């Protein structure tokens, strides 16, 4: 327990600081869902129109001039978003020390997305953690704590669990498992009315396969090592297989009404976060 506490103390602050920085960078360009409607928070004043009820008139504001104004309140309808990122050992990989590990980038995007979502008034929870969705700033640190204590744990795909109808689920990982395994999960959630987004996070070497000559490949999850005498000989076949797999993910998203995106760790986290937040906002309408 002491070691876990030390690990949490060492990991949580940098992750939170980085996530808040990324979220703050994205926030000015991320259009939230605030709009007029039933609620308690003030939204805006606008000129009175014939269809407006008299009770909507703000007499104090109207008394300042010759125009009659009504007070609009902000529309409040919190959506529930469940987040999952691949915490399996295979995500602990990078092809260059100058790059973040895939797991580091997935953690950063997950927590930064949490910050943006609660800032937009949504309720957020981590899939598989048996913790009720929460909204507001108090939701951020518990989620960060759960992420920090689940290091190198879990499978490379989430376990199925029933979710509320009309909830949104975001899956972040390298998504390199057999397509049929992920398809079974996504189709089951989709059939139950759950919408979602899949974000595939990869290392640039997984995209380009830049290896040449005699190369020994070793897995991170107890796979047997594989020795290639001429790695370049399989480069084209590898890239074609990756493209087919990715096409399958995109088609799965199309058929289920989900969305699908990709991100490589040599690109900015901000660009990935902005795109991710935008597609979630489009789903909420």
Secondary structure, DSSP 8 states (H G I E B T S, - for coil): -HHHHHHHHHHHHHHHHHHHHHHHHHHTT------BSSSSSEEEEEE--TTS-GGGB-HHHHTTSSS-EEEEEB-----EEEEEE--SGGGS--SSTTS--HHHHHHHHHHHHHHHHHHTT-EEEETTS----B-STHHHHHHHHHHHT-TT-S-SS-------TT-EEEEEE---S-HHHHHHHHHHHHHTT-EEEEEEEE-HHHHH----SSEEE--SSS---EEES-GGGGHHHHHHHHHHHHHHHHHHHHHHT-EEEEEETTS-HHHHHHHHHHHHHHHH-
